[in-house]
């Protein structure tokens, strides 16, 4: 019996962006029995809407939502929250203290409630980002808050629990599904995807051709930089890896 394989991919700008290529990729995954996990900054309802509109066709075995702070598994025709993941990442987290720290930073603007959750605080940060990020890191450390700062596309700032993130969530999902790290491929286009391309995870990774600078600059023998954009880049990478 062949070993299970798992493709973990970001949505916007990676799997999504070229409808024809997206559908071709999903059809290939279904044909070859490769499991799909979605790793996104979106919440579950937003992902489910993509299925309703037909933008996604292959049911994902798992949805890693809100930048790796929530995990849902497909059970029957619905998704069930992995409550154990919440218990793993919550210790040391202090939502109120984080909001207090960020409220004192005029360059940080809180995003719409749609993109916030008890374990994810998201802001727009466009000016003096390096200085402000350094201040935030220092204040979080001073207060003993176990948090991870993710800055991507030169304007999106996510603050999540230190043990959360797309990388650790992908590792948790793979273990839950019985997939070996060597049989996991992660795909992305921006800085919040860096976390699931860390070499210590043991995954192989595909950086799509339209990736932002923070992702297109990374190197590693397990990382393939595609020339094609969006899902076409994932297809290109999977051919290179030998999955297609």
MARKOLLUM-177615 format. One record per residue: x, y, z of N, C-alpha, C, O in turn; residue in three letters. Coordinates in nm, 3 decimals. Layout:
N
      n.c1      n.c2      n.c3     ca.c1     ca.c2     ca.c3      c.c1      c.c2      c.c3      o.c1      o.c2      o.c3   type
         X         Y         Z         X         Y         Z         X         Y         Z         X         Y         Z    ALA
...
//
This chain:
244
      n.c1      n.c2      n.c3     ca.c1     ca.c2     ca.c3      c.c1      c.c2      c.c3      o.c1      o.c2      o.c3   type
     0.085    -0.120     0.000     0.000     0.000     0.000     0.088     0.125     0.000     0.176     0.137     0.086    UNK
     0.068     0.219    -0.094     0.153     0.338    -0.102     0.136     0.427     0.021     0.029     0.432     0.081    UNK
     0.243     0.497     0.056     0.238     0.588     0.171     0.150     0.708     0.139     0.141     0.753     0.025    UNK
     0.084     0.759     0.242    -0.002     0.875     0.225     0.082     0.999     0.194     0.192     1.016     0.246    UNK
     0.027     1.085     0.109     0.092     1.211     0.075    -0.003     1.327     0.105    -0.125     1.314     0.090    UNK
     0.054     1.438     0.146    -0.026     1.553     0.187     0.028     1.682     0.128     0.146     1.714     0.144    UNK
    -0.057     1.756     0.059    -0.023     1.888     0.007    -0.088     1.992     0.098    -0.211     1.994     0.113    UNK
    -0.006     2.076     0.159    -0.056     2.184     0.245    -0.030     2.315     0.173     0.085     2.353     0.151    UNK
    -0.136     2.384     0.135    -0.117     2.505     0.056    -0.193     2.626     0.109    -0.305     2.615     0.159    UNK
    -0.128     2.739     0.099    -0.193     2.868     0.122    -0.301     2.886     0.016    -0.297     2.823    -0.090    UNK
    -0.398     2.972     0.045    -0.506     2.995    -0.050    -0.480     3.116    -0.141    -0.441     3.099    -0.257    UNK
    -0.501     3.235    -0.088    -0.494     3.356    -0.172    -0.353     3.381    -0.224    -0.258     3.392    -0.147    UNK
    -0.343     3.389    -0.355    -0.213     3.414    -0.418    -0.132     3.289    -0.440    -0.023     3.295    -0.498    UNK
    -0.183     3.174    -0.395    -0.111     3.048    -0.412    -0.201     2.949    -0.484    -0.187     2.929    -0.605    UNK
    -0.293     2.886    -0.413    -0.389     2.798    -0.479    -0.487     2.878    -0.563    -0.529     2.835    -0.670    UNK
    -0.524     2.996    -0.513    -0.618     3.083    -0.583    -0.545     3.193    -0.660    -0.438     3.239    -0.618    UNK
    -0.604     3.234    -0.771    -0.543     3.339    -0.853    -0.551     3.307    -1.001    -0.548     3.397    -1.084    UNK
    -0.562     3.180    -1.033    -0.575     3.132    -1.170    -0.675     3.016    -1.165    -0.639     2.903    -1.131    UNK
    -0.801     3.045    -1.198    -0.907     2.946    -1.182    -0.884     2.818    -1.261    -0.912     2.708    -1.212    UNK
    -0.833     2.831    -1.382    -0.810     2.713    -1.466    -0.703     2.623    -1.403    -0.721     2.502    -1.394    UNK
    -0.593     2.684    -1.360    -0.484     2.608    -1.299    -0.528     2.547    -1.166    -0.489     2.435    -1.134    UNK
    -0.609     2.620    -1.089    -0.658     2.569    -0.961    -0.737     2.441    -0.981    -0.716     2.341    -0.912    UNK
    -0.829     2.444    -1.077    -0.913     2.326    -1.101    -0.829     2.210    -1.156    -0.855     2.094    -1.124    UNK
    -0.730     2.241    -1.237    -0.643     2.135    -1.290    -0.564     2.071    -1.176    -0.551     1.948    -1.171    UNK
    -0.512     2.153    -1.085    -0.437     2.100    -0.972    -0.524     2.013    -0.883    -0.484     1.903    -0.846    UNK
    -0.643     2.061    -0.849    -0.732     1.985    -0.761    -0.773     1.853    -0.824    -0.786     1.752    -0.755    UNK
    -0.793     1.853    -0.956    -0.828     1.730    -1.026    -0.712     1.630    -1.021    -0.735     1.510    -1.007    UNK
    -0.589     1.679    -1.033    -0.472     1.593    -1.028    -0.456     1.532    -0.888    -0.422     1.414    -0.874    UNK
    -0.480     1.613    -0.785    -0.470     1.562    -0.648    -0.572     1.451    -0.624    -0.540     1.347    -0.566    UNK
    -0.695     1.473    -0.671    -0.800     1.372    -0.655    -0.765     1.245    -0.731    -0.784     1.134    -0.681    UNK
    -0.715     1.262    -0.852    -0.680     1.147    -0.937    -0.572     1.061    -0.874    -0.575     0.939    -0.885    UNK
    -0.477     1.124    -0.807    -0.360     1.053    -0.753    -0.374     1.021    -0.604    -0.282     0.966    -0.544    UNK
    -0.487     1.055    -0.546    -0.510     1.022    -0.405    -0.423     1.099    -0.309    -0.388     1.048    -0.202    UNK
    -0.387     1.222    -0.345    -0.306     1.307    -0.258    -0.399     1.391    -0.171    -0.484     1.463    -0.222    UNK
    -0.382     1.382    -0.040    -0.466     1.459     0.052    -0.434     1.607     0.043    -0.319     1.646     0.017    UNK
    -0.536     1.690     0.064    -0.522     1.835     0.058    -0.552     1.896     0.195    -0.650     1.861     0.259    UNK
    -0.465     1.987     0.238    -0.491     2.069     0.356    -0.474     2.215     0.315    -0.379     2.249     0.245    UNK
    -0.565     2.299     0.358    -0.559     2.442     0.327    -0.505     2.516     0.448    -0.552     2.495     0.560    UNK
    -0.407     2.603     0.426    -0.346     2.680     0.535    -0.360     2.828     0.501    -0.293     2.878     0.411    UNK
    -0.445     2.897     0.573    -0.482     3.033     0.533    -0.499     3.126     0.651    -0.512     3.082     0.765    UNK
    -0.499     3.255     0.621    -0.534     3.355     0.720    -0.685     3.369     0.731    -0.735     3.437     0.820    UNK
    -0.758     3.303     0.641    -0.904     3.309     0.642    -0.962     3.229     0.758    -0.897     3.140     0.814    UNK
    -1.086     3.261     0.793    -1.159     3.180     0.890    -1.236     3.071     0.815    -1.247     3.077     0.693    UNK
    -1.288     2.975     0.887    -1.350     2.859     0.823    -1.469     2.897     0.736    -1.484     2.842     0.626    UNK
    -1.554     2.987     0.781    -1.672     3.024     0.703    -1.633     3.082     0.567    -1.701     3.059     0.467    UNK
    -1.523     3.157     0.565    -1.475     3.215     0.440    -1.428     3.106     0.344    -1.452     3.115     0.224    UNK
    -1.362     3.004     0.397    -1.318     2.892     0.314    -1.438     2.814     0.263    -1.441     2.774     0.146    UNK
    -1.536     2.792     0.348    -1.656     2.720     0.305    -1.729     2.793     0.194    -1.790     2.731     0.108    UNK
    -1.723     2.925     0.197    -1.786     3.004     0.092    -1.721     2.978    -0.044    -1.788     2.981    -0.147    UNK
    -1.590     2.952    -0.044    -1.520     2.921    -0.168    -1.571     2.791    -0.230    -1.574     2.777    -0.352    UNK
    -1.612     2.698    -0.145    -1.671     2.574    -0.195    -1.810     2.600    -0.252    -1.847     2.543    -0.355    UNK
    -1.886     2.685    -0.186    -2.021     2.716    -0.233    -2.020     2.784    -0.369    -2.108     2.760    -0.452    UNK
    -1.920     2.869    -0.392    -1.912     2.942    -0.519    -1.843     2.862    -0.628    -1.839     2.905    -0.743    UNK
    -1.788     2.746    -0.594    -1.723     2.662    -0.694    -1.577     2.692    -0.717    -1.515     2.631    -0.804    UNK
    -1.520     2.787    -0.642    -1.378     2.817    -0.659    -1.290     2.702    -0.611    -1.178     2.683    -0.660    UNK
    -1.342     2.625    -0.516    -1.274     2.504    -0.470    -1.367     2.386    -0.494    -1.488     2.396    -0.472    UNK
    -1.310     2.275    -0.539    -1.391     2.158    -0.569    -1.353     2.036    -0.487    -1.441     1.961    -0.445    UNK
    -1.225     2.015    -0.463    -1.179     1.899    -0.387    -1.190     1.928    -0.237    -1.127     2.022    -0.189    UNK
    -1.269     1.850    -0.162    -1.278     1.874    -0.017    -1.142     1.858     0.050    -1.075     1.756     0.032    UNK
    -1.103     1.957     0.127    -0.976     1.949     0.200    -0.993     1.857     0.320    -1.095     1.863     0.389    UNK
    -0.895     1.772     0.344    -0.899     1.684     0.461    -0.885     1.763     0.589    -0.933     1.722     0.694    UNK
    -0.818     1.879     0.580    -0.800     1.966     0.697    -0.794     2.111     0.652    -0.747     2.142     0.543    UNK
    -0.843     2.198     0.738    -0.833     2.343     0.714    -0.757     2.405     0.832    -0.803     2.401     0.946    UNK
    -0.642     2.462     0.802    -0.563     2.536     0.900    -0.601     2.682     0.881    -0.564     2.744     0.781    UNK
    -0.674     2.737     0.976    -0.731     2.870     0.959    -0.663     2.974     1.049    -0.591     2.942     1.143    UNK
    -0.690     3.101     1.015    -0.644     3.214     1.095    -0.494     3.204     1.126    -0.453     3.218     1.241    UNK
    -0.415     3.181     1.021    -0.268     3.175     1.029    -0.221     3.071     1.131    -0.129     3.095     1.208    UNK
    -0.285     2.955     1.129    -0.237     2.846     1.211    -0.280     2.847     1.356    -0.220     2.780     1.439    UNK
    -0.385     2.924     1.387    -0.435     2.926     1.524    -0.556     2.835     1.542    -0.595     2.806     1.655    UNK
    -0.615     2.790     1.433    -0.729     2.700     1.437    -0.709     2.587     1.336    -0.658     2.610     1.227    UNK
    -0.749     2.466     1.373    -0.742     2.352     1.283    -0.877     2.282     1.283    -0.937     2.258     1.388    UNK
    -0.924     2.249     1.163    -1.049     2.176     1.148    -1.023     2.054     1.060    -0.948     2.061     0.963    UNK
    -1.087     1.941     1.095    -1.076     1.820     1.014    -1.211     1.788     0.952    -1.316     1.808     1.013    UNK
    -1.205     1.738     0.829    -1.327     1.698     0.760    -1.379     1.567     0.820    -1.310     1.465     0.820    UNK
    -1.500     1.573     0.868    -1.566     1.453     0.920    -1.702     1.443     0.853    -1.792     1.522     0.881    UNK
    -1.715     1.344     0.764    -1.837     1.336     0.683    -1.840     1.451     0.584    -1.752     1.462     0.499    UNK
    -1.941     1.536     0.596    -1.952     1.651     0.506    -1.930     1.783     0.578    -1.957     1.889     0.522    UNK
    -1.883     1.779     0.700    -1.862     1.902     0.776    -1.724     1.901     0.842    -1.658     1.798     0.850    UNK
    -1.683     2.018     0.890    -1.552     2.033     0.953    -1.568     2.046     1.104    -1.654     2.119     1.153    UNK
    -1.483     1.975     1.177    -1.487     1.975     1.322    -1.359     2.036     1.378    -1.249     2.000     1.336    UNK
    -1.374     2.127     1.472    -1.260     2.194     1.534    -1.174     2.096     1.613    -1.227     2.012     1.686    UNK
    -1.044     2.108     1.599    -0.949     2.031     1.679    -0.926     2.108     1.809    -0.840     2.196     1.815    UNK
    -1.003     2.075     1.910    -0.993     2.147     2.037    -0.858     2.126     2.105    -0.813     2.211     2.181    UNK
    -0.793     2.013     2.078    -0.663     1.985     2.140    -0.559     2.086     2.094    -0.469     2.121     2.171    UNK
    -0.570     2.133     1.971    -0.475     2.231     1.919    -0.486     2.362     1.997    -0.385     2.424     2.030    UNK
    -0.608     2.403     2.027    -0.627     2.525     2.105    -0.559     2.513     2.241    -0.499     2.609     2.289    UNK
    -0.569     2.398     2.303    -0.508     2.378     2.434    -0.356     2.378     2.425    -0.288     2.419     2.520    UNK
    -0.302     2.334     2.314    -0.157     2.333     2.294    -0.101     2.475     2.281     0.003     2.506     2.339    UNK
    -0.170     2.560     2.205    -0.112     2.691     2.172    -0.152     2.803     2.268    -0.086     2.907     2.270    UNK
    -0.256     2.785     2.347    -0.307     2.895     2.429    -0.218     2.938     2.546    -0.213     3.057     2.576    UNK
    -0.146     2.846     2.615    -0.068     2.886     2.733     0.029     3.003     2.705     0.104     3.001     2.608    UNK
     0.026     3.103     2.792     0.114     3.218     2.777     0.057     3.329     2.691     0.118     3.435     2.678    UNK
    -0.061     3.307     2.633    -0.123     3.405     2.545    -0.206     3.504     2.626    -0.272     3.466     2.722    UNK
    -0.204     3.632     2.586    -0.279     3.734     2.657    -0.332     3.836     2.555    -0.264     3.933     2.521    UNK
    -0.452     3.811     2.509    -0.512     3.894     2.405    -0.526     4.040     2.448    -0.496     4.131     2.370    UNK
    -0.571     4.062     2.571    -0.594     4.199     2.618    -0.463     4.278     2.626    -0.459     4.396     2.590    UNK
    -0.356     4.213     2.673    -0.227     4.282     2.683    -0.173     4.317     2.545    -0.113     4.424     2.527    UNK
    -0.193     4.229     2.449    -0.146     4.257     2.312    -0.219     4.377     2.253    -0.158     4.465     2.193    UNK
    -0.351     4.379     2.271    -0.428     4.493     2.221    -0.384     4.622     2.289    -0.381     4.728     2.227    UNK
    -0.349     4.614     2.417    -0.302     4.731     2.491    -0.170     4.782     2.434    -0.152     4.902     2.416    UNK
    -0.079     4.690     2.405     0.051     4.728     2.348     0.034     4.792     2.212     0.094     4.896     2.184    UNK
    -0.047     4.731     2.127    -0.061     4.780     1.990    -0.141     4.910     1.983    -0.121     4.989     1.892    UNK
    -0.230     4.932     2.078    -0.310     5.054     2.076    -0.223     5.178     2.097    -0.264     5.289     2.065    UNK
    -0.102     5.158     2.152    -0.011     5.270     2.175     0.078     5.297     2.053     0.162     5.387     2.057    UNK
     0.060     5.220     1.947     0.141     5.235     1.826     0.055     5.296     1.715    -0.024     5.225     1.653    UNK
     0.068     5.427     1.690    -0.017     5.493     1.590    -0.001     5.437     1.448    -0.091     5.452     1.366    UNK
     0.113     5.372     1.420     0.133     5.316     1.287     0.064     5.181     1.269     0.058     5.129     1.158    UNK
     0.013     5.125     1.377    -0.055     4.995     1.371    -0.206     5.017     1.377    -0.258     5.074     1.473    UNK
    -0.275     4.971     1.273    -0.420     4.988     1.264    -0.487     4.851     1.270    -0.458     4.764     1.187    UNK
    -0.575     4.832     1.367    -0.642     4.704     1.384    -0.726     4.671     1.261    -0.798     4.756     1.210    UNK
    -0.717     4.548     1.215    -0.795     4.505     1.100    -0.941     4.482     1.141    -0.975     4.484     1.259    UNK
    -1.025     4.460     1.041    -1.167     4.436     1.064    -1.187     4.312     1.151    -1.105     4.220     1.149    UNK
    -1.295     4.310     1.227    -1.326     4.198     1.316    -1.328     4.064     1.244    -1.305     3.959     1.305    UNK
    -1.355     4.068     1.115    -1.360     3.945     1.035    -1.230     3.867     1.046    -1.230     3.744     1.043    UNK
    -1.118     3.939     1.058    -0.986     3.876     1.055    -0.924     3.859     1.193    -0.806     3.826     1.206    UNK
    -1.006     3.883     1.298    -0.957     3.870     1.434    -1.021     3.750     1.502    -1.129     3.705     1.464    UNK
    -0.954     3.698     1.601    -1.009     3.590     1.683    -0.943     3.597     1.820    -0.848     3.674     1.838    UNK
    -0.990     3.520     1.916    -0.927     3.522     2.049    -0.780     3.482     2.047    -0.707     3.512     2.141    UNK
    -0.736     3.413     1.940    -0.596     3.370     1.932    -0.523     3.434     1.814    -0.414     3.390     1.778    UNK
    -0.580     3.537     1.755    -0.515     3.604     1.643    -0.553     3.752     1.642    -0.671     3.787     1.631    UNK
    -0.452     3.836     1.655    -0.473     3.981     1.649    -0.401     4.031     1.525    -0.281     4.008     1.509    UNK
    -0.473     4.098     1.437    -0.419     4.137     1.307    -0.429     4.288     1.286    -0.529     4.351     1.321    UNK
    -0.321     4.343     1.228    -0.312     4.488     1.209    -0.255     4.519     1.071    -0.191     4.435     1.007    UNK
    -0.279     4.642     1.028    -0.209     4.697     0.912    -0.092     4.778     0.967    -0.108     4.855     1.062    UNK
     0.025     4.760     0.908     0.143     4.833     0.954     0.224     4.873     0.831     0.287     4.789     0.767    UNK
     0.221     5.004     0.798     0.282     5.045     0.672     0.398     5.142     0.687     0.476     5.158     0.593    UNK
     0.412     5.207     0.803     0.518     5.306     0.818     0.611     5.268     0.934     0.567     5.216     1.036    UNK
     0.741     5.295     0.914     0.841     5.269     1.018     0.829     5.126     1.072     0.842     5.103     1.193    UNK
     0.805     5.031     0.982     0.773     4.895     1.027     0.883     4.830     1.109     0.855     4.765     1.210    UNK
     1.008     4.847     1.068     1.118     4.783     1.142     1.126     4.833     1.286     1.141     4.754     1.380    UNK
     1.116     4.964     1.302     1.122     5.022     1.437     1.003     4.977     1.521     1.019     4.940     1.637    UNK
     0.886     4.981     1.462     0.765     4.944     1.537     0.768     4.797     1.573     0.731     4.761     1.685    UNK
     0.810     4.711     1.482     0.818     4.567     1.509     0.914     4.539     1.624     0.887     4.454     1.709    UNK
     1.026     4.611     1.626     1.124     4.594     1.734     1.064     4.635     1.868     1.085     4.569     1.969    UNK
     0.990     4.744     1.868     0.925     4.790     1.991     0.823     4.688     2.040     0.816     4.658     2.159    UNK
     0.745     4.635     1.947     0.641     4.538     1.984     0.706     4.412     2.043     0.661     4.361     2.146    UNK
     0.809     4.363     1.977     0.879     4.243     2.027     0.932     4.266     2.168     0.920     4.179     2.255    UNK
     0.991     4.382     2.189     1.048     4.414     2.320     0.940     4.419     2.428     0.959     4.366     2.538    UNK
     0.828     4.483     2.398     0.722     4.497     2.497     0.655     4.363     2.526     0.618     4.336     2.640    UNK
     0.639     4.279     2.423     0.582     4.146     2.445     0.673     4.065     2.537     0.627     3.998     2.629    UNK
     0.804     4.073     2.510     0.901     4.000     2.592     0.902     4.051     2.735     0.907     3.972     2.830    UNK
     0.897     4.183     2.751     0.899     4.243     2.884     0.779     4.197     2.968     0.791     4.176     3.088    UNK
     0.665     4.183     2.902     0.543     4.142     2.974     0.530     3.990     2.985     0.436     3.940     3.046    UNK
     0.625     3.918     2.927     0.621     3.772     2.937     0.512     3.707     2.855     0.462     3.601     2.891    UNK
     0.474     3.771     2.745     0.367     3.718     2.660     0.427     3.626     2.554     0.515     3.668     2.479    UNK
     0.380     3.502     2.549     0.431     3.404     2.452     0.360     3.425     2.319     0.255     3.366     2.295    UNK
     0.419     3.508     2.233     0.355     3.542     2.107     0.454     3.536     1.991     0.575     3.552     2.008    UNK
     0.400     3.513     1.875     0.479     3.508     1.751     0.432     3.624     1.663     0.312     3.645     1.643    UNK
     0.528     3.699     1.610     0.498     3.812     1.522     0.522     3.771     1.377     0.631     3.724     1.343    UNK
     0.421     3.789     1.293     0.434     3.755     1.151     0.403     3.880     1.071     0.291     3.933     1.077    UNK
     0.502     3.928     0.996     0.485     4.047     0.913     0.503     4.007     0.767     0.606     3.952     0.730    UNK
     0.403     4.034     0.684     0.410     3.991     0.545     0.359     4.098     0.449     0.278     4.184     0.486    UNK
     0.408     4.091     0.326     0.368     4.183     0.218     0.387     4.329     0.256     0.319     4.416     0.203    UNK
     0.480     4.355     0.348     0.514     4.492     0.391     0.399     4.570     0.452     0.406     4.693     0.461    UNK
     0.293     4.500     0.494     0.184     4.575     0.557     0.096     4.492     0.651     0.024     4.550     0.732    UNK
     0.100     4.361     0.642     0.011     4.279     0.725     0.086     4.227     0.848     0.187     4.158     0.836    UNK
     0.034     4.260     0.965     0.095     4.217     1.089    -0.002     4.126     1.165    -0.112     4.168     1.200    UNK
     0.041     4.003     1.188    -0.038     3.908     1.267     0.040     3.875     1.394     0.160     3.848     1.389    UNK
    -0.028     3.877     1.505     0.031     3.835     1.632    -0.051     3.717     1.682    -0.171     3.729     1.703    UNK
     0.016     3.604     1.700    -0.051     3.480     1.736     0.028     3.412     1.849     0.140     3.453     1.878    UNK
    -0.028     3.311     1.913     0.047     3.240     2.017     0.179     3.185     1.966     0.190     3.144     1.850    UNK
     0.278     3.183     2.052     0.413     3.142     2.014     0.417     3.001     1.956     0.498     2.973     1.867    UNK
     0.332     2.911     2.005     0.333     2.773     1.958     0.243     2.750     1.837     0.235     2.639     1.785    UNK
     0.177     2.855     1.791     0.089     2.844     1.675     0.166     2.877     1.548     0.289     2.887     1.549    UNK
     0.094     2.895     1.437     0.157     2.925     1.310     0.131     2.812     1.211     0.099     2.700     1.250    UNK
     0.146     2.844     1.084     0.116     2.745     0.980     0.208     2.623     0.987     0.164     2.512     0.958    UNK
     0.334     2.644     1.025     0.429     2.533     1.027     0.396     2.429     1.132     0.386     2.311     1.101    UNK
     0.379     2.473     1.257     0.347     2.379     1.363     0.210     2.317     1.341     0.187     2.201     1.374    UNK
     0.118     2.396     1.286    -0.016     2.342     1.258    -0.008     2.235     1.149    -0.075     2.132     1.159    UNK
     0.071     2.258     1.047     0.088     2.158     0.940     0.151     2.030     0.996     0.113     1.919     0.958    UNK
     0.246     2.046     1.086     0.311     1.931     1.151     0.208     1.852     1.232     0.207     1.729     1.229    UNK
     0.122     1.924     1.304     0.018     1.862     1.386    -0.081     1.785     1.298    -0.120     1.673     1.331    UNK
    -0.120     1.846     1.187    -0.214     1.783     1.093    -0.154     1.657     1.033    -0.220     1.553     1.026    UNK
    -0.029     1.666     0.988     0.038     1.550     0.927     0.045     1.434     1.026     0.019     1.319     0.991    UNK
     0.080     1.465     1.150     0.088     1.360     1.253    -0.050     1.298     1.276    -0.063     1.176     1.287    UNK
    -0.152     1.383     1.283    -0.289     1.336     1.304    -0.335     1.245     1.191    -0.407     1.147     1.213    UNK
    -0.292     1.276     1.068    -0.334     1.200     0.951    -0.242     1.082     0.921    -0.269     1.003     0.831    UNK
    -0.135     1.070     0.997    -0.043     0.959     0.975     0.043     0.974     0.852     0.076     0.876     0.786    UNK
     0.080     1.100     0.821     0.164     1.127     0.704     0.305     1.161     0.751     0.323     1.247     0.838    UNK
     0.405     1.095     0.695     0.543     1.123     0.731     0.585     1.261     0.680     0.537     1.304     0.575    UNK
     0.672     1.333     0.752     0.717     1.465     0.707     0.772     1.465     0.564     0.751     1.561     0.490    UNK
     0.843     1.358     0.526     0.900     1.351     0.390     0.793     1.343     0.283     0.821     1.365     0.165    UNK
     0.669     1.312     0.324     0.559     1.300     0.228     0.464     1.420     0.236     0.349     1.412     0.192    UNK
     0.514     1.530     0.292     0.437     1.654     0.300     0.503     1.760     0.212     0.624     1.779     0.217    UNK
     0.422     1.827     0.130     0.470     1.941     0.050     0.387     2.063     0.089     0.264     2.059     0.086    UNK
     0.455     2.172     0.125     0.387     2.296     0.159     0.408     2.399     0.049     0.511     2.400    -0.017    UNK
     0.309     2.486     0.029     0.315     2.584    -0.081     0.270     2.721    -0.031     0.177     2.731     0.050    UNK
     0.336     2.827    -0.080     0.297     2.960    -0.036     0.351     3.071    -0.123     0.424     3.048    -0.219    UNK
     0.311     3.195    -0.086     0.351     3.311    -0.166     0.392     3.433    -0.083     0.449     3.527    -0.137    UNK
     0.363     3.433     0.050     0.399     3.551     0.130     0.466     3.509     0.261     0.484     3.391     0.289    UNK
     0.503     3.610     0.339     0.578     3.587     0.462     0.511     3.498     0.565     0.579     3.432     0.642    UNK
     0.375     3.495     0.567     0.312     3.410     0.668     0.318     3.263     0.629     0.273     3.177     0.705    UNK
     0.375     3.232     0.511     0.396     3.092     0.469     0.538     3.044     0.502     0.566     2.925     0.493    UNK
     0.625     3.136     0.540     0.762     3.099     0.576     0.766     2.995     0.686     0.851     2.906     0.687    UNK
     0.673     3.007     0.779     0.672     2.920     0.896     0.659     2.772     0.859     0.712     2.686     0.930    UNK
     0.591     2.741     0.749     0.576     2.600     0.713     0.679     2.554     0.609     0.666     2.448     0.548    UNK
     0.783     2.638     0.592     0.893     2.601     0.503     1.025     2.591     0.580     1.132     2.583     0.519    UNK
     1.016     2.591     0.713     1.135     2.578     0.796     1.196     2.439     0.778     1.123     2.339     0.784    UNK
     1.327     2.429     0.756     1.389     2.299     0.727     1.371     2.196     0.836     1.364     2.076     0.807    UNK
     1.362     2.240     0.964     1.351     2.143     1.073     1.219     2.066     1.071     1.207     1.963     1.139    UNK
     1.120     2.113     0.995     0.994     2.041     0.986     1.007     1.915     0.899     0.929     1.821     0.913    UNK
     1.105     1.915     0.810     1.127     1.798     0.725     1.037     1.792     0.603     1.033     1.689     0.536    UNK
     0.964     1.900     0.573     0.877     1.904     0.457     0.955     1.946     0.333     1.065     2.001     0.343    UNK
     0.898     1.921     0.217     0.942     1.986     0.094     0.846     2.101     0.066     0.729     2.096     0.106    UNK
     0.895     2.204    -0.002     0.813     2.323    -0.019     0.822     2.379    -0.160     0.922     2.362    -0.230    UNK
     0.714     2.444    -0.201     0.708     2.511    -0.331     0.676     2.658    -0.309     0.575     2.692    -0.246    UNK
     0.761     2.744    -0.361     0.736     2.888    -0.361     0.687     2.924    -0.501     0.759     2.906    -0.598    UNK
     0.565     2.974    -0.511     0.510     3.005    -0.643     0.577     3.128    -0.703     0.634     3.210    -0.630    UNK
     0.569     3.141    -0.835     0.643     3.245    -0.906     0.603     3.386    -0.873     0.682     3.478    -0.895    UNK
     0.484     3.407    -0.821     0.436     3.541    -0.787     0.463     3.577    -0.641     0.404     3.671    -0.589    UNK
     0.551     3.502    -0.575     0.577     3.522    -0.432     0.636     3.660    -0.403     0.704     3.720    -0.487    UNK
     0.609     3.709    -0.283     0.666     3.835    -0.238     0.814     3.815    -0.205     0.863     3.702    -0.197    UNK
     0.884     3.925    -0.186     1.030     3.922    -0.166     1.071     3.836    -0.048     1.168     3.761    -0.057    UNK
     0.998     3.845     0.063     1.039     3.771     0.182     1.038     3.620     0.160     1.110     3.546     0.227    UNK
     0.955     3.574     0.066     0.948     3.430     0.039     1.037     3.391    -0.080     1.101     3.286    -0.077    UNK
     1.040     3.475    -0.181     1.119     3.441    -0.300     1.269     3.440    -0.271     1.347     3.384    -0.348    UNK
     1.309     3.502    -0.159     1.452     3.510    -0.125     1.502     3.390    -0.045     1.623     3.374    -0.028    UNK
     1.412     3.305     0.005     1.458     3.195     0.090     1.524     3.086     0.006     1.491     3.067    -0.111    UNK
     1.618     3.016     0.068     1.691     2.910    -0.001     1.687     2.782     0.081     1.663     2.785     0.202    UNK
     1.712     2.670     0.015     1.716     2.542     0.083     1.699     2.430    -0.017     1.630     2.446    -0.117    UNK
     1.763     2.316     0.010     1.759     2.209    -0.088     1.621     2.142    -0.096     1.594     2.067    -0.189    UNK
     1.535     2.169     0.002     1.400     2.114    -0.002     1.298     2.215    -0.056     1.178     2.188    -0.059    UNK
     1.345     2.330    -0.099     1.255     2.436    -0.147     1.270     2.452    -0.298     1.380     2.471    -0.350    UNK
     1.156     2.444    -0.368     1.156     2.464    -0.512     1.091     2.598    -0.544     0.979     2.626    -0.500    UNK
     1.161     2.680    -0.621     1.108     2.810    -0.664     1.050     2.795    -0.804     1.124     2.780    -0.901    UNK
     0.919     2.799    -0.814     0.852     2.783    -0.944     0.860     2.911    -1.026     0.868     3.021    -0.971    UNK
     0.857     2.895    -1.155     0.851     3.010    -1.245     0.706     3.050    -1.270     0.675     3.168    -1.287    UNK
     0.617     2.952    -1.272     0.476     2.979    -1.296     0.410     3.038    -1.171     0.457     3.018    -1.059    UNK
     0.302     3.112    -1.194     0.232     3.178    -1.085     0.114     3.095    -1.034     0.062     3.010    -1.105    UNK
     0.074     3.123    -0.909    -0.045     3.064    -0.848    -0.043     2.911    -0.858     0.063     2.849    -0.842    UNK
    -0.159     2.849    -0.884    -0.166     2.702    -0.885    -0.081     2.640    -0.994    -0.038     2.525    -0.982    UNK
    -0.056     2.715    -1.102     0.032     2.664    -1.207     0.173     2.643    -1.152     0.243     2.552    -1.195    UNK
     0.213     2.727    -1.056     0.343     2.710    -0.992     0.346     2.586    -0.904     0.449     2.519    -0.895    UNK
     0.233     2.557    -0.839     0.226     2.435    -0.758     0.237     2.312    -0.849     0.311     2.219    -0.818    UNK
     0.165     2.313    -0.960     0.173     2.203    -1.057     0.316     2.184    -1.105     0.365     2.072    -1.113    UNK
     0.381     2.296    -1.138     0.521     2.291    -1.183     0.609     2.227    -1.076     0.692     2.141    -1.106    UNK
     0.590     2.267    -0.952     0.670     2.214    -0.843     0.645     2.067    -0.818     0.739     1.991    -0.793    UNK
     0.520     2.025    -0.824     0.487     1.884    -0.801     0.543     1.794    -0.910     0.580     1.679    -0.884    UNK
     0.551     1.845    -1.031     0.615     1.770    -1.140     0.764     1.756    -1.111     0.822     1.649    -1.129    UNK
     0.826     1.866    -1.065     0.969     1.866    -1.033     0.998     1.768    -0.919     1.099     1.697    -0.922    UNK
     0.911     1.766    -0.820     0.929     1.677    -0.705     0.905     1.532    -0.740     0.959     1.441    -0.677    UNK
     0.822     1.509    -0.843     0.793     1.373    -0.887     0.659     1.321    -0.840     0.633     1.201    -0.850    UNK
     0.573     1.409    -0.791     0.440     1.367    -0.748     0.343     1.360    -0.865     0.242     1.289    -0.857    UNK
     0.371     1.431    -0.973     0.284     1.430    -1.091     0.362     1.379    -1.212     0.307     1.370    -1.322    UNK
//
